[in-house]
Amino acid sequence: MSSLSQSSRITEAESWFLRARRLAPRDPSVHHHYGLFLSAQARLPEAASAHLEAATLSRTDYELALAAASSLRRAGRCEEAEFWYRHALGLRPDDARSHANLGAILHLNGKYRQAAAAYREALRLQPGDPTTITNLGKLAALLA
């Protein structure tokens, strides 16, 4: 497919997403899918805003909270990402992934002791997780 043709398809797709947002501005799935589209286009600040809108509209949806947090992190909005990772943890406090994600953003935000506690809780819930073990090791090296 030529780049002109590809560009035309992307423009067309975006016009459909924008139309969907006008028709259903309170539908979190519309904002979420638009955020995915924007992420695929490497339009990270816009993607973060779309994912944030989706999560705000459906505050009890764990996956949308996680998508917002991850999108905010990729856009460099790490303090906001921390808020949404904490929110996701509140929705699923017994999920190791929730603790591991919170640990990772705390680690990025320089909150090392809190990050270590989150990683340890993730490992308690899912012993032996290689990513969490690696991240905890990196953190231990920073704290040493």
N, C-alpha and C positions, 0 to 999 in steps of 0.2 A: 504494500500500500504506500503510495507516495506521501511525502510529508504534508503536502497541501491537502490531500484527501483526509489524512489523519487529523490535521488541524481543523478541518471542516467538521469532522465527526465529533471532536472534542467540544467545539463551539456549539454544535447542535445538542450534545448531551447536557452541556451546562445550561442551555436555554430551557431544556425540559426540567432540570432541577430547580431553576429559578421559578418556573411556572408552578411547579409542585409546591414550592414554599409560599407562593402567593395564594394558592388554592387551599392549602392546609398548613397555615403558619404555626399551629399548635400541635402538629403531629411530630413527635420526636423522631420517628423513623425517617421522615423526610430530611430532617437536619442531619441525622446520623449518616445517611447514605450520601448526602451532599458532602459531608465531611470526608467520607472515604474517597469520593471522587477527587476532592481538592488535595487530599494527601497523595493520591496517585499522580497528581500533576505537580507535586512538590511545592504546593502553595500552603506551606505549613501554618502561617499565622491565620489565614482564612479557615483552614481545616480545623484549627483549634477552636476558633469562634463557633463554627458550625457544631462541632462535637459538644462544646460547652452548652450551647443552646439546647441540644437534644437532652443532655443530662439534667439540665435545669428543668426542662419540661416534664421529665419522668424521674424524679429524685429517688424512687425506690428500685430503679432498674440497675442492677449491679454491672451488667455489661456496658451500659451507656456511661456509667460513672467511670469505669475502667478506660473506656475509649476516650473520654474527655481528659482524664488524667494523662494518658499516654500521649495524646495529641498535644496537650499543653506542654508536656516535657519535651517533645520533639521541636516545638516552636520556641523553646528556651524560656518558657514561663513556669519555672520550676517551683516557685512558691505556691502558685495556683494549682499546679499539678499535685503538690503535697496535700493540699486541702481535699482534692478529689480522690486521691489514694486513701486518705483517712476516711472519707465518706464511704468509699467502697468497702473498706475494712469494717466499718460500722454495719454495713448491709450483710456481710459474710465474715463474722469474726472467727469462725472455725475453719476458714479456708487458708491453707498455707500460702497460696498465690497472693492473697491479700496482704499478708505480712511480708512476704518477700518483695512485693512491689513497693510497699511503704518503706521497707528497709533500703531499697535501691534509691528512692528519691531522697530520703533522709541523708543517705550517703552522699549523693550529689549536692545536696544543700549544706553539707558540712556539719550535719548534726550526727556525729559519729557514734556517740554513746546510745542515742535513741535508735540509730540504724542497727547497731549490734543487737540491741534487745529485740527489734523486729525480726532480724535474721534468725536469732535463736528461737523465737516463737515459731517461725516458719519451719525450722528444722525439727522442733518438737512435734509439730503437726504432720510433717512429711520428712521423716528421718532419711538422711542420705541423699537429698536432692543436690545434684552436682553443681548447679548454678548458684544456689544459696551457699553451699560450702565454699565455692570459689570466691563469691562476693564477701563472705565473712572473713576469709583468709586475707583478701586485699585490705579489708577494713582493719584487721588485726595488725597488719604491717604498718598502716598509717598511725595506729594508736601506740605502737611500740616505740 
